[in-house]
């Protein structure tokens, strides 16, 4: 159905034009509120059972994932099916909104641009604060080189999590599958921590996020390598470093794109970082590479932008194939 491909392209153009206006309603924020509510209810259940067993909390965490994803996917499916059955223009508008809100390229580039603007104005404290909006680590003691290293890492990681993966699932199963992924990724960002509060409750969400990101992360790394080559960066080194060091990261997926980006730019990334007041050891990627500078951040932005365009083209191709093979229902609410 050609209209779905048009919707996907229009969603990218809309993201390019306006990004993510904070005043607009956004499904991720709704899912976040749902997670907070479900966590509160499930913790009350755990307290009422009073078993003291980590296994009970792990099961509650699995229930948290099932409920969050089930409610999110069910709401998307119901809204799409109802609008498609009764009002096609409303269906198209809803599809556009759902696809648009899975994309974050403009917002990602805008955030790194704010950090760079502060650094160029010699405002180190302002750069640290701007960086804190897009990374989970403590930024209060980072110097200029560490800030730029963190920018490049988040560009590489968010290309995978926030662009390649949603498009991968959009192509395979439309907005419903894309929002199953987004709900899982939101859960991981909220409860997938290895601390006292979430070690057991967040285990299922963290593991399932790793599973859902496994293929997209490796596809994203290949797209970074290809984009680096097309833009004149060191694609050969990017591929070598990806194969050699992509698995060294503490995350099974984050290291894929970070290693590919480090190799393309020939800069070192990673190393220990502070999270919640605790020093977390992380491997250094491209050890022996130079420290990242302003030109490297701009280069990483160009690589991610081109890789995103390539992701879009792949998505459109797979999307057309899936709709041809399964015309009545692939998660776009088109029920016969």
QUINOR-V292307 format. One record per backbone hydrogen bond with DSSP energy under -0.5 kcal/mol. CO is the residue of the C=O (numbers start at 1). NH is the residue of the N-H. If there is no record, write none. Layout:
co=(CO;CO)
nh=(NH;NH)
//
This chain:
co=(1;1;2;3;4;5;6;7;8;9;10;11;12;13;14;14;15;19;21;26;26;27;28;29;30;31;32;33;34;35;36;37;38;39;40;41;42;43;44;45;46;53;53;54;55;56;57;58;59;60;61;62;63;64;65;66;67;68;69;70;71;72;73;74;75;76;77;78;79;80;81;82;83;87;88;89;90;91;92;93;94;95;96;97;99;100;104;105;106;107;108;109;110;111;112;113;114;115;116;117;118;119;122;123;124;125;126;127;128;129;130;131;131;137;139;143;144;145;146;147;148;149;150;151;152;153;154;155;156;157;158;159;159;160;162;163;164;165;166;167;168;169;170;173;174;175;176;177;178;179;180;181;182;183;184;185;186;187;187;187;188;191;193;195;198;200;202;203;204;205;206;207;208;209;210;211;211;212;213;214;215;216;217;218;219;220;221;222;223;224;225;226;227;228;229;233;234;235;236;237;238;239;240;241;241;242;245;251;253;253;254;255;256;257;258;259;260;261;262;262;264;266;269;273;273;274;275;278;278;279;280;283;283;285;286;290;293;294;295;296;297;298;299;300;301;302;303;304;305;306;307;308;309;310;311;312;313;314;315;316;317;318;319;320;321;322;331;333)
nh=(4;5;6;7;8;9;10;11;12;13;14;15;16;17;18;19;19;21;24;29;30;31;32;33;34;35;36;37;38;39;40;41;42;43;44;45;46;47;48;49;50;56;57;58;59;60;61;62;63;64;65;66;67;68;69;70;71;72;73;74;75;76;77;78;79;80;81;82;83;84;85;86;87;91;92;93;94;95;96;97;98;99;100;101;102;103;108;109;110;111;112;113;114;115;116;117;118;119;120;121;123;122;124;127;128;129;130;131;132;133;133;134;135;139;142;147;148;149;150;151;152;153;154;155;156;157;158;159;160;161;162;163;164;165;104;167;168;169;170;171;172;173;174;177;178;179;180;181;182;183;184;185;186;187;188;189;190;190;191;192;192;193;195;199;202;203;206;207;208;209;210;211;212;213;214;214;215;216;217;218;219;220;221;222;223;224;225;226;227;228;229;230;231;233;232;235;238;239;240;241;242;243;244;245;246;246;248;255;256;257;258;259;260;261;262;263;264;265;266;267;234;290;285;275;280;138;278;275;280;281;273;271;285;269;289;268;297;298;299;300;301;302;303;304;305;306;307;308;309;310;311;312;313;314;315;316;317;318;319;320;321;322;323;324;325;326;176;335)
//
